[in-house]
Amino acid sequence: MAHFKDWASLAIGISVLLASGHLPAESNIGQRRVRGEPAPSERDEQQTLFNHYFQGQKLSYETELAKLKTAAKVAAWRIPYSAAIYPERSGGLAAARSSAGTVLGKYDQAFHDGQSLAESYDRRRNQRTGVRRGGLFGRSRTYTYYDAESWEGYCSGFTASTIRHPEPLRAVDAAAVGGRPGVVFQPAEIKALLSAVYNRTRQDSYLYVAPASSSSGGPNMGTFHLALANYLGQAGYPLGIDRTKGREAWNNPIYEYQVTSIRDAGRRGDIAYKELVTKITYTWYGSDTVGQTNLETGERQGQQSRSMSIRYYLELDAQGKIVGGRALSHAGHFLWIPLFAVQGIPDQSSPGNPHLDVPKILALARHSALPEIQEQYDRVVIGPGVDPQIAVRAEAQRLREASARSEAGAGEPEAAGR
């Protein structure tokens, strides 16, 4: 991809490419192959997903540029709140402090009779032991450290939980959700637990709404624009963005966009090109201890935010529908939406801390939220809410136990007749 110093040279560059017939277009309407099998185009796939999840709201995925909003923002009560992301090198969630000890330690008191299970698991996950020598004849000393990249933390969990849940605001006694009476969770501790259970994902626990499908390693910008305009513009639904390409990940929830510039960039046959600059605004990281909700209205206030502007062009067919695009500046890695929090199990085939009970943590969050705001979230949040595999595993366990009882009964000798 060419790099241009200013808008004038950008326009000249596009004009030259159009005139030469070699504009590096990336379509989002071509048929694909997935694992060797024919698959719908990226745009068709996204249209099917959107229409499925928003059929209850009678919304349909729109692809005609002229019919898409050029600016949109989610409702004030729906803006994701800022929260901590707990860097793994500093101990991750195991180092998150509570009103008495650590957050995971308090969870163990409430739900594991004080036995250190959730906290020990999270601490051991990345903790390693090293040896440090003190000079030529100095004594060797052992030390512990956390084996993690500098960027690793809970930004995915922060992004997913703040899209799916209102801000926890009220203290909750663990007894309200089946825990030990007298162990009271503060809002900041519930925020940390939400980030924990949403931080590990499975393939079925989220949607790619603008996957990293372009040759640059980022999203197809046609699909990117359609995701902003349909999810944020039509449905008023926040989107997660991974802002960095490659293995390193920095995730944030987008709650607003604005097309600040749009102009013609030429034609080639029936294909028209539009050059856009779009500003996206997303919630930034913050402290779990800071409340960000107006208690009277439920509207968000005081959250930390950042913005970035993205240059790209769109391809339109003869009907003005978006059929592709390409980034002309950094556009991040992909856009996504969380569907549910994954319940971890010991063998990690379902990832996450197996000693954190997802339904209990979600119940804590519900008790902590303003009831009227929780009801509004319940009406609009998409996805199953609770990991479907929990019910599947529970049914499998029930069948195993029934089978074991049946076998035990079959093996008992018949009672002697009288």
N, C-alpha and C positions, 0 to 999 in steps of 0.2 A: 504494500500500500504506500502510495506517495505521501510525503510530508510537505505541507505548504506553509509558508511563513505568514501569510495574511489572507484576508478574504478575496482580494483581487486575484492573487495567484491561484487560489483555490478554484475560483470561477473559470479562469483561463485553463487550468488543468483539466477540469471536467469537460469544457468545450472541446479541447483537443482530443480527449478520449472519445467523446461522442462523434466527432467528425471522422476519426480514424476507424470507427466501428469496433473498437476493442475495449469498450467500457467493461471493467471486471465485475459484471453483475453476478449477484448470488440470489438465486430464486428460492422462494419458500413454497412453491406450488408444484415442484417436480416430484414424481413418484420416487420413493426411497426403497432401499432394501435393508431390513433389520434382521440380523442373524441369518442372512441368506434368503430371506423370504420377502416378497413384495409387501410394501407398507404404504399407507396413505401419505400424502405430502405433509410437510410440517404444518402448513396453514390449516389443512383439513383436520389434522389431528388436534390442533389447538381449538379449532371451532367445535369439534365434538366434545372435548373436555369442558369447555366453557358452557356450552348449551346443556350438558348433563348436570353440572353442579348448580346452575342458576335457572333451571327450568321452573323451580318453585316461585321464582321472582318474575317469571315470564320475560326473561332477557335472552336475546339472541346475539351471537358473535357478529359484529359488524366489521366489514373489510373495506368499505368505500371511504376513502380519505375524507371527502367533503362532509360526510355524516359523523365523523369522529370529533369529539371535543378537543379543543386546542389547549385547554387547561382544566384541571380538576383537583379536588382535595377531598379526602375522606371527612366524614362528619367529625365535629370537635371531640365527641366522646369516644371516637374510634381511633384517634391518633395513638400509635404505640408509645408507651412510656419508656424513658431511659432506664437502663439497668446495668449492673456490673457484669463483666465478662470473665473474671477470675482466671488470669493467666496460669497455664499449667506449670510453668517454671517456678511459680510462687506457691505451688501446692494445689492449684485448682480449687474445686469446691471444698476439699478437705480442709483448706485453710480459711474458709469463710467463717467469720466470727459471728456468734449469736449473743443473746443477752446473758448466756451462761455457757462458756466453752465455744464449741463450733456448731454450725447449723446441722451438720450430719450427726454430730454427737447428740444434739437435742432430739433429732429424729429417732436415733437408736433408743433414747430414753422413752420416747413416746410409744414406739411400735415394736421394739425388740427387747423390752424389759431391761434396758440399760446395757445389753451386750453390744459391744462395738462391732457391728457388722457393716453397715453402710459406710461409716467413716473409715474403718480399716481397709475396706475394699478400695475406696477411692484413693486413699493414701498410698497403698501398695501398688496401684496400677502403674504409676510412673516413677516411683521412688527407687533409687539405686544407691549403692554404696561404693565410694571411691577411697583411694589411699593417697595421703599427702605426706611427702617427706620433708623434714625440717633441716635443710642444708646437708652438707657432706656427711656429718656424723650425727645429725639430728634424729630424733625418734620419729617413726612413722605413725601417723594418726589417720584414723578412718573418719570419713564424713559422709553424710547423705546429701543427695541432690535429686532434682526432678528431671528425668530424661525426656525433654520435650523441646520442640522448636519454639523460637521466641514469639511466634505469632499464634501458637496454639492456645485456645481458651474456650470460652463458652459463648462466643458471638452467635453461633447458629442457634443455640438454645435461647439466648436473649431474643433473637429475631423472631423465632417461631412462637415463643410463649407470649410475646407482646402483640403479635398479630392475632392470636387466638383468645387472649384473655384480657379482661379489664384489669386495671391496677389493683392489687390487694391493698386494702385500706384499714381493715379492722383486725385486731388480735383474735385468735381462734384457739380455744381449748381443744387439745387432741381428742378428748372424750367425745366431741361432736362428730368425729369421723371414725370412732372405734378404737381410739388410742387411750393411753394412760391419763386419767383425770389429773388436772393440775399442771400438766405440761402445756404451756401456752406458747403458741407460735405468733411472733410479731410479723407485720406485713413484709418487712425486709427479708425475713427468713423464708417466707412463703415465695417471694420473688426468686430467691436463690434456688429453692427446690424446684420451681417451675423451669428455670433455666437448665437445671440438671437433667430433668426427665425429657426435655425436648432437644438436648444437645446431641444425642445419638440417633441416627436415622436408619430406616430400611428403605428399599426401593419403593414400597407401597405407602410410605408415610409422608410423602410430599409429591407435589406436581412440579415438573419443569414447565413454566409457561413461556419461557424464551430460552431454550437450551443453548449450550455452547456448540453451535453447529456450523459456524462460519470458518473459513480457512484461516482467519486470524486468531482463532481460539476463543473468540467471544460469541455473542448471539448474532443471528441473522437480524439485521436492523429492521426489516419489514415485520418480523415476528415480535421484536422488541417493542416497536411502536404500537402494534396491535394489542399487545399485552397491557401496556400502560393505558391505552384508550378504552379498552373493554373492561378490564378488572377495576382500575382506578376510576376511569371516566364514566363507565356505565354502572358498574356494581358498587362503586365506593369501597373497594376492597384493597387493603394494603398488600404490597408485594415485597418479598425478600429479594435482595440483590447481593450476590457475591461480587464485590467490587474489584477483585484482583484475579487475573488469569493464572492458570497453572495450579500447582499443588497448594500454594499458600492461599488461605481463605480469610476474608474479612467481610462478614455479613452484617447487613442493616435492613430495617424495614422502611420501604418507601411509602409515604403517605400523600405526596403531592407531586404534580408535574405541570409544566407550562411550556408550550411551544413558543419560544421567544423570537424565532425567525423562520420564515418559510418562503421559498422563492423557486421559480422555474429554473431548471438546470438543463433544459434541452429535451430533445426527442430522438428516438430511433425507431422508425416504422410506427407501429401502434403503441410503443412503449414511451411513456412520459417519465421524466425524472424530476423529482423535487428535492431541494436541498433544505434541510431543517437543522435548527439548533433547539434542543429541548433541555430545560433545567429540571432536574429531579431533586426533591427534598426528602431526606430520610432522618429518622431518629438516630441520635448518636449515643454512645455509651455513657454511663453515669453511675451514680451510687444507688444501691438498693434502699438506703435509708431515707432518701428524699422523696416525699410525697408530691405527686404531680397531677392531682385531680381536685377540681372544685367540688367540695362536698355537697353543695346545694344543687348544682346543675349537672354534675358528672362529667363536665368538659375537661379536657386536658389543659394543663397550664404548667409552664416552667420546665418542660422537657428540653433536653439538649438536642439540637438539630444541626445538620450540615447539608450543603447542596453541591451538586456538580452539574456542569453543562456539557452536553454531548452533541457533537456534529455528525451528521450522517445524511445519506440520501436515500430516498425511497423510489422504488419502481412501481408505476401504475399502469394497468392495462387500459384498453380502450374504454372500459366502463368506469375508470377511475378507482379501481380496486387495487389494494396493495398486493403486489406479487413478488416482492423481494426488496433488498436494500443492502447497504454496506456502510460500515462505520468509517468516519473520517477523523475521529479522535478516539481516545480511550473510552470504552463503553462497558467496562466490567466483564465478568465471566458469564453469568447467566441470571435469569429471574426465576423465582420459585415461590411456591405457596405451601405451608405446612398443612397436613391433614389430621394428624394425631400424634400424641406422645408415645414412643415405643417403650414397651415393658421389657426391660433387660432380663435375661435368664443366664444361669451360670456358664453354659457352654458358649455364650456370646453369639449363637446363631441368630439371636435377637439381641442387638447390642445395648449396652447401658448397665448401670449399677443394678445388679439383681436383687439387692436388699432395699431398694426404694420401690414402694408399692404405688404405681402410677394412679390408680383410681383414688387412693387415699389423698395423694397430693392434689389431684384435681378437685377433690371435695373440699380440702382446706382452702383452695383458691376461691371456690364458689362461696363458701361461708365468709370469706374475707372481703369480697367485692360488695359494692353498693347493689342491693337487690334489683333495683329498676334498671341499672346499667347491665348487670348480668343477664337479665331478661332480653335486653336488646341484642347482646352478643349471641345469645342462644338462637335468636331468630335469623341471624345473618351469617354466622360462621359456618363454613363448609367442611365436609369430611365427617368421619364417624365419631370423632371426639375421643372415644376410648379405643385403644389398640384391639382390633378384631381378633388377634391371635390369643388374647387372654381367654376369651370364650372358647376358642378352638382347643386350647391346651386344657382348660378345665373340663371340657366334655371328654377329651381323650383320657384324662385322669379318671373321670367317673366311670368310663367304660372299662378301664383296666381294673379298677377296684371291684366293679360288678363281676367281671370275669374271674377275678381271684376268689371272690366269695362263692361263686358258682362252682369253681373247681374244688374248693375246700369242702363244700357241701356234698359234692359227688363222691368225694373220697371217704366220707364217714360211713361206718358200718350201719346197716339197717337195724332198727330196733327189733329185738327178739319177740316173736308172736306169743300170745298167751294161750 
